[in-house]
């Protein structure tokens, strides 16, 4: 009866459906696993982590396709240069035999 009353109070206060309320222990277990043992510190650590990910996602959106194209062109150019140097070296040694 107490558990039912507590669940009803939480559902009313939080506005969460019953299936979401059942996941609260899982959520707090995740906080404990990520953090260092104190509930408040664990939750703050998760919050800071989420903020960092949000900032990185925002940076990725700003850099966007131009950044991806730059990286691809740079890597392709480097690979082609390495291949060209390797082929010159290989054929240079083949002619000396």
C-alpha positions as CSV (number, residue, x, y, z in Angstrom):
1,X,0.0,0.0,0.0
2,X,2.8,2.4,0.8
3,X,4.6,1.5,-2.4
4,X,1.5,2.1,-4.4
5,X,0.9,5.5,-2.7
6,X,4.5,6.5,-3.2
7,X,4.4,5.5,-6.9
8,X,1.1,7.5,-7.3
9,X,2.6,10.5,-5.6
10,X,5.8,10.4,-7.8
11,X,3.7,9.9,-10.9
12,X,1.6,12.9,-10.1
13,X,4.6,15.1,-9.0
14,X,6.8,14.2,-12.0
15,X,4.2,13.6,-14.6
16,X,5.9,10.4,-15.6
17,X,4.0,7.3,-16.8
18,X,4.4,4.1,-14.8
19,X,6.8,2.5,-17.2
20,X,9.1,5.5,-16.9
21,X,9.0,5.5,-13.1
22,X,10.1,1.8,-13.2
23,X,13.3,2.9,-14.9
24,X,14.3,5.4,-12.1
25,X,16.3,2.7,-10.2
26,X,18.2,1.9,-13.5
27,X,18.9,5.6,-14.0
28,X,20.3,6.0,-10.5
29,X,22.4,2.8,-11.0
30,X,23.9,4.4,-14.1
31,X,24.7,7.6,-12.2
32,X,26.4,5.4,-9.5
33,X,28.4,3.5,-12.2
34,X,29.6,6.6,-13.9
35,X,30.3,8.6,-10.8
36,X,32.4,8.1,-7.7
37,X,29.7,7.1,-5.2
38,X,28.0,10.3,-4.0
39,X,24.6,10.7,-5.7
40,X,24.8,14.5,-6.1
41,X,28.4,14.3,-7.4
42,X,27.5,11.4,-9.7
43,X,24.6,13.4,-11.2
44,X,26.7,16.5,-11.7
45,X,29.4,14.4,-13.4
46,X,26.8,13.0,-15.9
47,X,25.5,16.6,-16.4
48,X,29.0,17.9,-17.2
49,X,29.6,15.0,-19.6
50,X,26.4,15.7,-21.4
51,X,27.3,19.4,-21.7
52,X,30.7,18.5,-23.2
53,X,29.0,16.2,-25.8
54,X,26.5,18.9,-26.7
55,X,29.4,21.4,-27.2
56,X,31.2,18.9,-29.4
57,X,28.1,18.2,-31.4
58,X,27.6,22.0,-31.9
59,X,31.2,22.3,-33.2
60,X,30.6,19.4,-35.6
61,X,27.5,21.1,-36.9
62,X,29.4,24.4,-37.5
63,X,32.3,22.7,-39.2
64,X,30.0,20.5,-41.1
65,X,30.7,19.2,-44.6
66,X,33.6,21.6,-45.2
67,X,35.6,20.0,-42.4
68,X,34.9,16.5,-43.6
69,X,35.9,17.4,-47.1
70,X,39.1,18.9,-45.9
71,X,40.0,15.9,-43.9
72,X,39.2,13.5,-46.8
73,X,41.2,15.5,-49.3
74,X,44.2,15.7,-46.9
75,X,44.1,12.0,-46.2
76,X,43.7,11.1,-49.9
77,X,46.6,13.4,-50.9
78,X,48.8,11.9,-48.2
79,X,48.0,8.4,-49.3
80,X,48.6,9.2,-53.0
81,X,51.9,10.9,-52.2
82,X,53.0,7.9,-50.1
83,X,52.0,5.6,-53.0
84,X,53.9,7.6,-55.5
85,X,57.1,7.7,-53.3
86,X,56.7,3.9,-52.8
87,X,56.4,3.2,-56.5
88,X,59.4,5.4,-57.4
89,X,61.5,3.6,-54.8
90,X,60.3,0.2,-56.0
91,X,61.0,0.8,-59.6
92,X,64.2,2.6,-58.8
93,X,65.5,-0.6,-57.1
94,X,64.1,-2.9,-59.8
95,X,66.2,-1.1,-62.6
96,X,69.4,-1.6,-60.6
97,X,69.4,-5.4,-60.7
